[in-house]
């Protein structure tokens, strides 16, 4: 896919970027290289290759699901200026 100066201006507008006309040739070269790499990747034969989430298929080490902190709910609620039924009471800010 060949890009021209108008394509760069349109992309800059869509991305809400200000681009100087002197910068357009450099951006054309940059985007041309990126598009060439994409074309090269599309040309690779991937038939029969399963998609991977990560190149190393290592299982996650999981820790035991057990409680390690004591229940301090009542202690923390006692510090609040207003609490009721285990909930903090706050002033109404939206009507």
MDAnalysis code that builds the backbone (N, CA, C; Angstrom):
import MDAnalysis as mda
import numpy as np

u = mda.Universe.empty(285, n_residues=95, atom_resindex=np.repeat(np.arange(95), 3), trajectory=True)
u.add_TopologyAttr("name", ["N", "CA", "C"] * 95)
u.add_TopologyAttr("resid", np.arange(1, 96))
u.add_TopologyAttr("resname", ["UNK", "UNK", "UNK", "UNK", "UNK", "UNK", "UNK", "UNK", "UNK", "UNK", "UNK", "UNK", "UNK", "UNK", "UNK", "UNK", "UNK", "UNK", "UNK", "UNK", "UNK", "UNK", "UNK", "UNK", "UNK", "UNK", "UNK", "UNK", "UNK", "UNK", "UNK", "UNK", "UNK", "UNK", "UNK", "UNK", "UNK", "UNK", "UNK", "UNK", "UNK", "UNK", "UNK", "UNK", "UNK", "UNK", "UNK", "UNK", "UNK", "UNK", "UNK", "UNK", "UNK", "UNK", "UNK", "UNK", "UNK", "UNK", "UNK", "UNK", "UNK", "UNK", "UNK", "UNK", "UNK", "UNK", "UNK", "UNK", "UNK", "UNK", "UNK", "UNK", "UNK", "UNK", "UNK", "UNK", "UNK", "UNK", "UNK", "UNK", "UNK", "UNK", "UNK", "UNK", "UNK", "UNK", "UNK", "UNK", "UNK", "UNK", "UNK", "UNK", "UNK", "UNK", "UNK"])
u.atoms.positions = np.array([
    [0.846, -1.168, 0.000],
    [0.000, 0.000, 0.000],
    [0.897, 1.239, 0.000],
    [0.756, 2.023, -1.021],
    [1.578, 3.231, -1.142],
    [0.848, 4.417, -0.525],
    [1.578, 5.187, 0.257],
    [1.026, 6.376, 0.892],
    [1.545, 7.613, 0.181],
    [0.760, 8.672, 0.230],
    [1.229, 9.950, -0.295],
    [1.029, 11.021, 0.781],
    [1.398, 12.239, 0.459],
    [1.350, 13.338, 1.427],
    [-0.067, 13.580, 1.929],
    [-1.059, 13.414, 1.060],
    [-2.454, 13.619, 1.485],
    [-2.865, 12.586, 2.531],
    [-2.376, 11.347, 2.376],
    [-2.681, 10.309, 3.369],
    [-2.084, 10.667, 4.731],
    [-0.873, 11.190, 4.733],
    [-0.228, 11.592, 5.984],
    [-1.003, 12.730, 6.640],
    [-1.425, 13.690, 5.834],
    [-2.207, 14.807, 6.393],
    [-3.521, 14.308, 6.987],
    [-4.185, 13.384, 6.289],
    [-5.452, 12.846, 6.775],
    [-5.249, 12.049, 8.066],
    [-4.201, 11.239, 8.118],
    [-3.906, 10.479, 9.342],
    [-3.601, 11.417, 10.504],
    [-2.848, 12.461, 10.229],
    [-2.531, 13.429, 11.281],
    [-3.800, 14.108, 11.773],
    [-4.696, 14.417, 10.862],
    [-5.967, 15.046, 11.260],
    [-6.799, 14.093, 12.115],
    [-6.880, 12.856, 11.702],
    [-7.652, 11.869, 12.469],
    [-7.059, 11.640, 13.854],
    [-5.737, 11.697, 13.952],
    [-5.065, 11.496, 15.239],
    [-4.972, 12.796, 16.028],
    [-5.521, 13.860, 15.466],
    [-5.486, 15.179, 16.113],
    [-4.047, 15.619, 16.390],
    [-3.174, 15.393, 15.378],
    [-1.783, 15.800, 15.476],
    [-1.515, 16.928, 14.493],
    [-0.678, 17.844, 14.912],
    [-0.264, 18.903, 14.009],
    [1.014, 18.448, 13.332],
    [1.026, 18.520, 12.008],
    [2.205, 18.061, 11.276],
    [2.633, 19.165, 10.314],
    [3.910, 19.408, 10.301],
    [4.492, 20.414, 9.419],
    [4.759, 19.759, 8.065],
    [4.607, 20.509, 6.983],
    [4.837, 19.952, 5.649],
    [6.267, 19.445, 5.474],
    [7.215, 20.022, 6.234],
    [8.604, 19.554, 6.133],
    [8.774, 18.172, 6.742],
    [7.856, 17.765, 7.636],
    [7.958, 16.459, 8.293],
    [7.294, 15.334, 7.497],
    [6.545, 15.679, 6.491],
    [5.783, 14.664, 5.750],
    [6.684, 13.620, 5.097],
    [7.788, 13.982, 4.427],
    [8.628, 12.921, 3.831],
    [9.152, 11.914, 4.856],
    [9.549, 12.395, 6.027],
    [10.040, 11.469, 7.052],
    [8.921, 10.558, 7.544],
    [7.720, 11.104, 7.722],
    [6.594, 10.282, 8.167],
    [6.190, 9.287, 7.088],
    [6.292, 9.683, 5.819],
    [6.015, 8.747, 4.717],
    [6.980, 7.562, 4.780],
    [8.247, 7.848, 5.030],
    [9.241, 6.777, 5.117],
    [8.964, 5.874, 6.320],
    [8.645, 6.479, 7.479],
    [8.357, 5.699, 8.678],
    [7.154, 4.783, 8.474],
    [6.052, 5.360, 8.014],
    [4.838, 4.558, 7.819],
    [5.006, 3.543, 6.704],
    [5.779, 3.894, 5.680],
    [6.056, 2.931, 4.599],
    [6.791, 1.717, 5.134],
    [7.751, 1.949, 6.036],
    [8.477, 0.832, 6.647],
    [7.574, -0.041, 7.499],
    [6.680, 0.593, 8.237],
    [5.740, -0.163, 9.079],
    [4.811, -1.002, 8.207],
    [4.278, -0.407, 7.145],
    [3.387, -1.153, 6.252],
    [4.122, -2.279, 5.534],
    [5.388, -2.071, 5.201],
    [6.178, -3.136, 4.579],
    [6.364, -4.299, 5.555],
    [6.605, -3.990, 6.810],
    [6.740, -5.043, 7.818],
    [5.432, -5.810, 7.978],
    [4.312, -5.101, 7.973],
    [3.006, -5.770, 8.071],
    [2.785, -6.686, 6.879],
    [3.132, -6.226, 5.680],
    [2.999, -7.076, 4.490],
    [3.878, -8.316, 4.594],
    [5.088, -8.141, 5.133],
    [5.998, -9.275, 5.305],
    [5.417, -10.278, 6.305],
    [4.816, -9.784, 7.374],
    [4.218, -10.677, 8.363],
    [2.995, -11.392, 7.796],
    [2.213, -10.706, 6.973],
    [1.048, -11.346, 6.345],
    [1.457, -12.450, 5.379],
    [2.634, -12.302, 4.773],
    [3.092, -13.289, 3.798],
    [3.548, -14.586, 4.457],
    [3.819, -14.573, 5.736],
    [4.277, -15.775, 6.429],
    [3.153, -16.809, 6.489],
    [3.512, -18.063, 6.242],
    [2.531, -19.141, 6.286],
    [2.273, -19.526, 7.741],
    [1.066, -19.263, 8.218],
    [0.708, -19.579, 9.603],
    [-0.358, -20.666, 9.679],
    [-0.564, -21.370, 8.606],
    [-1.556, -22.446, 8.610],
    [-1.113, -23.528, 9.593],
    [-2.010, -23.925, 10.442],
    [-1.719, -24.975, 11.406],
    [-0.989, -24.497, 12.648],
    [-0.763, -23.205, 12.772],
    [-0.089, -22.672, 13.955],
    [-1.150, -22.173, 14.928],
    [-1.154, -22.711, 16.116],
    [-2.140, -22.308, 17.127],
    [-1.752, -20.949, 17.704],
    [-2.740, -20.089, 17.892],
    [-2.421, -18.788, 18.482],
    [-1.982, -18.934, 19.941],
    [-1.075, -18.062, 20.354],
    [-0.549, -18.096, 21.715],
    [-0.831, -16.778, 22.414],
    [-1.085, -16.851, 23.696],
    [-1.208, -15.630, 24.488],
    [0.170, -15.150, 24.905],
    [1.109, -16.070, 24.991],
    [2.466, -15.747, 25.403],
    [3.392, -16.777, 24.762],
    [4.585, -16.390, 24.340],
    [5.450, -17.372, 23.675],
    [5.917, -18.505, 24.572],
    [5.915, -18.291, 25.871],
    [6.311, -19.348, 26.795],
    [5.062, -19.878, 27.493],
    [4.722, -21.101, 27.226],
    [3.524, -21.703, 27.820],
    [3.863, -22.254, 29.200],
    [4.007, -21.391, 30.172],
    [4.298, -21.823, 31.535],
    [3.059, -21.623, 32.394],
    [2.769, -22.583, 33.234],
    [1.602, -22.427, 34.106],
    [1.878, -21.401, 35.202],
    [0.847, -20.750, 35.632],
    [0.977, -19.790, 36.719],
    [1.099, -20.522, 38.045],
    [1.965, -20.032, 38.886],
    [2.077, -20.601, 40.225],
    [1.047, -19.907, 41.090],
    [0.119, -20.663, 41.592],
    [-0.944, -20.103, 42.409],
    [-0.681, -20.393, 43.868],
    [-1.031, -19.456, 44.705],
    [-0.887, -19.662, 46.140],
    [-2.186, -20.225, 46.703],
    [-2.110, -20.773, 47.869],
    [-3.295, -21.314, 48.515],
    [-4.284, -20.194, 48.798],
    [-5.555, -20.480, 48.619],
    [-6.605, -19.505, 48.882],
    [-7.014, -19.630, 50.343],
    [-6.340, -18.858, 51.175],
    [-6.642, -18.910, 52.601],
    [-6.581, -17.498, 53.172],
    [-7.310, -17.275, 54.231],
    [-7.369, -15.977, 54.890],
    [-6.080, -15.751, 55.649],
    [-5.458, -14.602, 55.415],
    [-4.207, -14.290, 56.113],
    [-4.343, -13.048, 56.984],
    [-5.405, -12.282, 56.810],
    [-5.626, -11.076, 57.597],
    [-6.781, -11.301, 58.564],
    [-6.686, -10.756, 59.763],
    [-7.814, -10.896, 60.704],
    [-8.967, -9.978, 60.297],
    [-10.164, -10.308, 60.749],
    [-11.349, -9.487, 60.468],
    [-11.322, -8.264, 61.379],
    [-11.086, -7.092, 60.783],
    [-10.997, -5.860, 61.559],
    [-12.125, -4.898, 61.192],
    [-13.191, -5.396, 60.592],
    [-14.285, -4.547, 60.139],
    [-14.844, -3.689, 61.256],
    [-15.158, -4.289, 62.390],
    [-15.749, -3.523, 63.494],
    [-14.784, -2.465, 64.020],
    [-13.503, -2.783, 64.074],
    [-12.511, -1.804, 64.531],
    [-12.443, -0.609, 63.578],
    [-12.478, -0.880, 62.289],
    [-12.388, 0.195, 61.306],
    [-13.676, 1.014, 61.244],
    [-14.821, 0.355, 61.376],
    [-16.088, 1.090, 61.375],
    [-16.204, 1.995, 62.597],
    [-15.572, 1.604, 63.689],
    [-15.619, 2.427, 64.896],
    [-14.877, 3.745, 64.701],
    [-13.974, 3.817, 63.757],
    [-13.226, 5.046, 63.485],
    [-14.029, 6.038, 62.639],
    [-15.087, 5.566, 61.995],
    [-15.862, 6.424, 61.101],
    [-16.763, 7.362, 61.897],
    [-17.003, 8.579, 61.378],
    [-17.906, 9.499, 62.055],
    [-19.339, 8.963, 62.096],
    [-19.747, 8.214, 61.051],
    [-21.101, 7.652, 61.027],
    [-21.070, 6.315, 60.295],
    [-21.654, 5.299, 60.913],
    [-21.732, 3.968, 60.308],
    [-23.020, 3.312, 60.768],
    [-23.559, 2.449, 59.883],
    [-24.800, 1.754, 60.226],
    [-24.841, 0.441, 59.457],
    [-25.175, -0.649, 60.125],
    [-25.285, -1.980, 59.522],
    [-24.021, -2.370, 58.746],
    [-22.854, -2.016, 59.257],
    [-21.601, -2.385, 58.613],
    [-21.222, -1.518, 57.435],
    [-21.900, -0.393, 57.240],
    [-21.619, 0.503, 56.115],
    [-21.249, 1.879, 56.630],
    [-20.371, 2.566, 55.901],
    [-20.053, 3.949, 56.215],
    [-21.182, 4.845, 55.708],
    [-21.613, 5.784, 56.505],
    [-22.632, 6.752, 56.096],
    [-21.920, 8.035, 55.674],
    [-22.279, 8.537, 54.498],
    [-21.678, 9.767, 53.975],
    [-22.786, 10.725, 53.579],
    [-22.504, 12.014, 53.533],
    [-23.525, 12.971, 53.125],
    [-23.918, 12.771, 51.658],
    [-25.166, 13.037, 51.361],
    [-25.657, 12.930, 49.990],
    [-25.090, 14.074, 49.163],
    [-24.480, 13.752, 48.025],
    [-23.865, 14.779, 47.190],
    [-24.556, 14.910, 45.840],
    [-25.369, 13.953, 45.455],
    [-26.096, 13.993, 44.181],
    [-27.570, 13.877, 44.473],
    [-28.346, 14.769, 43.875],
    [-29.796, 14.722, 44.087],
    [-30.470, 14.061, 42.923],
])
